[in-house]
Amino acid sequence: MLTWHPEEKDTLTREDMEAAIEGALKSLGAENQQALIISHNDTKHPHVHILINRTLDNGTLLDDSNEWNNLSAWALEYQRQRGQHYSPQRELNAEARARGEKTKYRPVPRHIIDAEKFIRQSANDNPDRRLQLRHKHHALAKEQANRSHSLKKRHTTQWDTLQQNFLQNRHAIREQARKGQAAARVQIIETFRPQWRALKEAEITERSQFEAREKSTFGRLSNLFRNVDIAHSAADGPRPSILTQLWRGIGNAAERQTMFDKQLAQRRQELETRQRKAIRAAMLPVVAAYKMESETAIIEYRRARSDLSFIQRGELAKNKAEWHQLIARRKTDLEQLALSLERTQGFNKAANPQSFLDKLRNRAADFRADRDPPGPSNDNEQDQEIE
């Protein structure tokens, strides 16, 4: 039988149930066997009954030696895929089996079985007492199960809340660092803005002077010597010699213009480099603060996880102890009821020590005695009586 939680009754579809049935049959190795499936929806929880034909094609029976564990493993994977926690005991059983412990059955203790058997067999027991006791402990177990389910659900919510808070805190730290970097960048840019303005004004003035000098031979020579590339960068490739530059620029106005533009570009590049370095320097404290806050958040998150795990383990241990107390209480109540029944049975035996079979035997003997009176001891005595 496959059973779903009452909370799934309104959302569970026929396709969902068929998929679960196919998975359960496959876990038993019975996916190719005949099966009769009956679905019920007249209870709080939807469920199906599955009857499997175990007869194989070769006439043998389908092996069912490990069906309990196979179904349990399938059910555990099924609830994990659906993100459910309706059966926490299944998780514990799986961990116990991984440790080599047996969890196939959860038998009722022998003393409880004997006590219940004695109660059922007692002829003088009031059935209401037994039923009331059973209903009482059924209600107590149901209440404890509800508390266990609420505890599991609350624990899951606590972990989800802790994880969500950590992610939100980390996102806030990252956003704060981004804003800090943007503010530092804007501040440095504003600081360098007057330098860019001064450089631009100087370029306009020098370009005007360069064009004015190009009108005379002495001026062209002056422009040529002013713009010879002495501090050549290795990134620009092989550097031509100063004489080569002078030779190219003496009679070529375009070459002189290129040399002049290159000098201006180098100064802009130098100022841009200084600005980038200043921005990186201004961002260093922001990055350091971001790393420190991130590490602090991670440490606090791990500490909170450890604290929450410790608290939840204590609550689970308390819940387990409550279950043990409930089982012990059930045992005590059954033993007390059995003792009361033993006293009643002892009283009845003392009042009438004969068993029912003894009564039947005595009654049969009396009946034979009334119907068959004693006969003569020999034939002579019989003849005399006849005469």
Buried (B, 14 or more C-beta within 10 A) or exposed (E): EBBBBEEBEEEBEEEBBEEBBEBBBEBBBBEEBEBEBEEEEEEEBBBBEBEBEEEEEEEEEBEEEEBEBBBBBBBBEBBEEEEEBBBBEBBEBBEEBEEEEEBEEEEEEEEBEEBBEBBEEBEEBEEEEBEEBBEEBEEEBEEBEEEBBEBBEEBEEEBEEBEEEBEEBBEEBEEBBEEBBEEBBEEBEEEBEEEBEEBEEEBEEBBEBBEEBBEEEEBBBBBBEBBBBEEBEEEEEEBEEEEEBEEBBEEEEEBBBBBBBEBBEBEEEEBEEEBEEBBEEBBEEBBEBBEEBBEEBEEEBEEEBEEBEEEBEEEBEEBEEEBEEBBEEBBEBBBEBBEBBEEBBEEEEEEEEEEEEEEEEEEEEEEEEEEEEEEEEEEEEEEEEEE
